[in-house]
Amino acid sequence: MSTPEKNTPEAARAGFLAIELDGAGWDGGDFATLAEAVLAAESAGFHAATFSDAPAPGRANALQRAAYAGPVTRTIALVPEVDTVYTEPFHAATQLASLDYVSGGRAGWIATAAESPKAAAAVGRNNVTGTALAQEAAASIEVSRRLWDSWEDDAVIRDVATGRYIDVDKLHYVDFETPAEFAGNGYSVKGPSIIPRPLQGQLPVLAASALVDAGQVPADGVDAVLVTAPTPELLAAEIKDARERLGVSVAVVAELDVVLDARGQAAAERAAGSETGRARYIGTPAGLVDLLELLLAEADGVRLHPASLAVELDELSRLVLPELRRRGALRAPIQDGTFRDLLGLSRPASRYADSSAAAAAGN
């Protein structure tokens, strides 16, 4: 396993880029398009690919698309959105752990929590709103983290002589219960997980910075925040604010929509009617390089949302990422590394390992 480049002086001033592959592989039968897109992003030098989610009949969800991309890629981190409100926490945790295995330790999780009457109706729940959304997110993240730790790293022993596959003393109950002030329907999770501990120990967890605040999702519950603003100028200010609030232990990733001059058509023409509420760059690839260099001087990374994946990815690959690397603003992909390596995170021990060791010593 390579040493995280964040520990080197050059990497300290270089950031990473993620790209949202929205639309690629939505159709469950069109995974060839997904493979083409994620391989192109990896070849271009993107460090992470993210997968948005909008569940609907016939569509492959974000986790399924990320899982498909795992075996066909080698260096790019695969980070799906997974809802924390209407998805069972146990299922989310085990599916994300499986993703870490099929990707060789390159998985992450964008924990989302949004008001969605349609999603609520689909699972027979009341629609969740307001501060209850953040409570749901915090609980789901905590459950997942406990479940990922519920198998110690050496729980799988494969002892042929005794016919034992696992050491049951190294599996642990997580005993989670929602707090008394929980606004939604309370629940408990006993555990342990049904999947061995992820390759990374703990998958990196990302969430919108709006969810990570006092009284909501605790800062120590996430590894990175996604920062957004209406304009690029305001985005730079939001990055600095997030850094001041959260410190250096939480990575800051800026969100940026991108519309480029491409294929003989001006970006301004292509941008018509595509407002999303995120900061948006509209213009030449050279201008985007300048903006990204400024943003990466403050943020750990930037996630790009291309107006058209096919069009923008080609321009980014040819004209943007190579120039950022030449300027030293963009770090090189980590070969044979994990998503935690990319974020400069060490691999944590299971929270239950000490109690297991203490019990063994007592015997």
C-alpha positions, 0 to 999 in steps of 0.5 A: 500500500502506498504512502498517502501523498498528503504527507509530502511537501508537494502534495500539501499544496496539491488537491484532487478532482472528482467528477460526477458521472450523473446519467452514466449507466442509469439504465440497468442494461446500459452498463457499457456506457458507465464503463466507458465513462468511468474509464475515461475519467480514470484515464484523464487523471480524476481521483474520484468518480461520484454517482448521484441517486434518484431511485426510479423503476428500471434504473440502476441506483448509485451503489449498483453503478459504483459496484459495477465500476469497481472491477473495471477500474484500478485507481479512481475512487468510487463514491456513490450517494446513499440516502440516510433517511429512507434506506435501512442503515444495516443494508446501507452499511453492508452494501457499502462494505461490499463495494469496498471489497469489489473496488479493492479499497477505493469506496466512499460514501456521500451520505445524503438526507433530503426531503422526498415525499416520493421516497417516503411513500415508496417505503411507507414512511412519513415524509421527513423534514427540517432538523429531523433530516440531519438526525436521520443522517447522523444516526445512519452514519453512526450505525454504519461506522459501528457495523464496519467495526463489528468484525475485527480485522482478524475475525476470519480465520479459515481454520480447516482443521477445526472447520471454523471460518470465523472466530466468533469472539472477534464479532461484536454487537453494536447495540445502537439505539436512536437517542431519546430526542430523535424526531423520527421513528426510533429504532435499534440495531443489534449487529454484528454485520453480515460482511467482514470489516471493509478493506479500509476499515472505515469507508470515508464518509462525505456529507453536505456541509449544511448537514455538518453543523452544531446539533446536526451531524457531528464533524467527527462523524464525517471525513469530508464535507461538500461545500456549495455556493451560488457563485464561484466568488462566494464558493471561495468564501464558503471554503474558508468558512468551512475550514475555519469551522471544522479544522484540518481534520475534515477535508473540504471539497468544493462543488462546481458546475462546469460548462465549457466552450466546446465543439464550436459552440460557446459555453454561454449558449450551451448553459442556457436553462441549466441552473442548479443553484451551485456555483457555475463556471461558464467559459474557456478551458483556460479560464477554468484552469485558473479558477480551479487553481485558486479553489484548490489552493484553499480546498482539499478537492473540487467535485466537477458537475459537467453540463454534458458528460461526453462533451466536458469530459473530453475537454477536461481530459485534454486541456484542463487536468494536464495544465493543472498538473503542470502547475503543480495544483493537482496531485498524481493519482495514487497507484494501488491506494485507497480512498483513505490514502487520497484523503490522507487518512490512516487506517483505523483500528476497530473500536471493539478490538480493545475490549476483545483483547481485554477479555482474552487477557482476563481469561 
